[in-house]
Amino acid sequence: MAERRSGAGEALSRFSEWADAHLSLVRSLSTGVAVAAALLLARSIRMTTKFTSAVDIPVNFVEKNVKLRGKLHRVTEKGLEVEHIPISVPFITSILRRWQSEGLLLVRLAGVELAPTGVAWLKQELKPKQMMWFQLLGREGLVLECLVLVNKGRFLSVCLNEEILRQGLGRTARIEGLHHHSRLYWKLHKRLLQAELKALKKSKGIWKEESYSERIRDRISDNKFVQTLKQFASWLRSSLSR
């Protein structure tokens, strides 16, 4: 609702009121220093604001594909429910924390159509409250389309979007939120296609081929003559039992 303020909006509003009350402090600075300080302060406020809903995130954050840090709460059929963990800056963080509300962001793996086995794999592999980074690529209502990175060891991070495709647990899909003809779109789409190709070559996951015996069995079961024989045998058994 337009009348209802989000936690982030309330925090920014409260800070603006504080700045107005201490306007004399700003006026005492030289113009150049004051402008630089104001810009730095505004940037710090945005980076330390905790986003509890996709609509709280500034448009330019999405347009610039900003990376945010978060803590996983649960894996669902719709995506990952993540708690945004903003950068902590002394003084500013303590002020904003008073008005920040609670809420989780719904993060979807951009460019990936998850198979049911992919959802199960994520539930098994990701630990509760695991820290992750998610790069904003697009926003559709309350859903964020992102590249999701998790740490695997001290110096290694894994992109979940690619790993899902590499394991054959999903298919590549359109990357929602990015312009179809943009350089970034095709750069990321190429990476995802390469990951999917590896699963296809190794016949992993959904690309696993049926064995020869399974194919022969399916062909036999589909044969009309065999089906007719089965029906006759069934009729014959029922007739003899009478």
N, C-alpha and C positions, 0 to 999 in steps of 0.2 A: 504494500500500500504506500502511496506517496506521502501520507501523513505520518507514517511510522518511520522513525529514524533508526538506522542500523547502528551497531556498536561502534563501527569505524567512524561513521558520520558524526555520532554524538561526541566521540573523543576529539575529532578535529574541531567541532564547534566549541567545545569547552576550552580547547587550547587557544582558539582565536579570541575568546573572551578574556583569557589570561593575558594575551598579547596586547589587547586594547587597554587593559587596566595598567599595564606597565609601558605604555607608549612613550613616556618620558625617557625611559632607559634607551629606547631605540633612537629617539631624537638627539640624545647626547652623543651618539656616535657620528662620525663623518658619513656623508652620503654614500660613498663607495663601500666603506666597511659595512654600513647598515644593509645595503642591498645584498652584498655577498653573504652576510650573516643570515639574512632573511631567506635567501635561496637555499643555503646549507641547512637551515632549520626546517624549511618546508620539505626538503628531500629526506631529512632524518625522520620527520614525522611519518611520511609515507612508508619508509622502509621499516619502521618500528610498529606500524599499525597492524593489528591482528585482524585478518580477514576471516569472517565467519560465514560468508555467503558469496557466491560468485558475482552477484550484482554489486558488492562492495568494492571489487577490484577495479581500479581506474582503467579507462579505455586504453590509455597509452602504455600501460603495463602489458596488455595483451598485444597491442600493435608492435611493441618492441621486443616481444617474446621473452619477457623477464623470467628468470628462474626464482622460484620460491621454495622455501624449506618447509617440510611438514612431518607429521607423525601419523603413521597409519593406525586407524582404529578398527576397520573391518573391510573385508572384500565382499562385494555383493554382485548380483547379476548385472546391475546397472553401472558398476565401476568401483573405484576405491574411495572409501570415506576417509578423508584426511584432515587432521587438525593442523592449521597453519601455525608455524612457529616462526615469528618474525625475528629480525635481528635485534639484539638487545643493546641499547645505548643508555648509559647511566643518565639519570634525571628525566630525560624525555620518556623512557619506557615506564618509569615509576608514575609519571603523571597520566599517561595514556591508559595504563593498566586499570585505573579506577573506573573507567567508563567502557571498557571493552567487554562485549558479551561473549557467550559461549556458542559454538556452532561448528559444524564440519563442512568441508568442501567436498563436492562430488567430482572426482577426477576420473576421466576416461582415457584409455590408451589410444592416442590419436593414430589414425591410419591402420587400425587393426580391428578385424571382425573376429571376436573371440569365439572359439568352439566351447561347448560345455566342459570339455576336458581342460581347456585353458583356464576357466574359472576355478576348477578344482585344483589345478597346478598352482595357481596364485595363492589359494588358501593354504596350501601345504608349504610352499616355499617362503612366503612372507611371514615374518614374526609379528606378533601383536606389539604395537607401539614402536615399530621399526621406523627409523628416520629415513627420509628420502627427499630428493629434489624433484620438482616438477616444473618443466619449462612450458610456459603458456603459449599455445598456438592458436587457440580459438575459444569462443564461448557461445554456448547454445542454451539460452535460458539459464537454468541453475547448474548446468554441466560445463566443466572445463575440459577442453581437448588439450592433452599435454603429452610431452615426452617425459617418461618417468625414469629416474636414475636411482639405483640403490647401491650401497657399498658392498663389495664382496672382497673382504680383506682390507689391508691398510691402504694400499695404493691402487686398488682396482675398483671400478664402478661398472655396473651393468645397466644397459638400457632395456627396460622390461618390454618395450614395444618390439624391439628386435629379437629379444630372447624368446618371446612367445612364438614368433614366426619361425625362428631357428629350430625350435623344438617341434614344429608342426602342430601347434595347438591353436591355430587361427589362420586367417587369410588376410592379405593386404586389402585395404579399403581406401576410399577417398579420405584425405586429411582435411577434415572439416575446419573451417576458420581461416585457412590460408588461401590466397588467390591461386587459382589453378595454373596460371602462367608465371607465377613468381619463381625466382631462382631457388629460394628456400624450399618451396614445395617440392620441386623436382629433385633437389639434393636429398631431402629426407625420404621421399618416395623411392628413390634409387636404393638407399640403404635398406629400406624395408623389403623391397623386392629381392635384393641380394640375400637377405636373411631367409626369406621364404624359399628361394631357389635351393639353398643348402638343405633345407628339410625335404624338399621335393627329390633332390638327387639321392638322399640317403633313405628315402621312403619312411620318414619319421611321422609319428602322430597321424593326422588325418590323411597323409599321403602314403601311408603304409599299404602296400599292395597285398591282395589276397594271395594265398599260396595256390599252387597249381591244382592240388586236390580240391580246394574250396571252389575254384572256378569250375572244375569238372562237375562237382556235386550240384552247383547252382544251375549249370546247363542241363543236367539230367532232370532236375526237379522242374525246370521250365519246359521240358519237352512235352508236347501235347499227347504223343503216343503213350509215354510213360504215365502221364496223368490219367489217361483213359483206362490203362491197365489197373491203376490203383483204384479207380472208381468201380471197375468190374469186380476186382477182388473183394472190395468192401461189400458190394451188393451180394456176392456169392456167399460170404461169411454170414451175412444177416439172414439169407434165405435158408441155409443149412441149419441155423440155430433155431428156426421156427418148429 
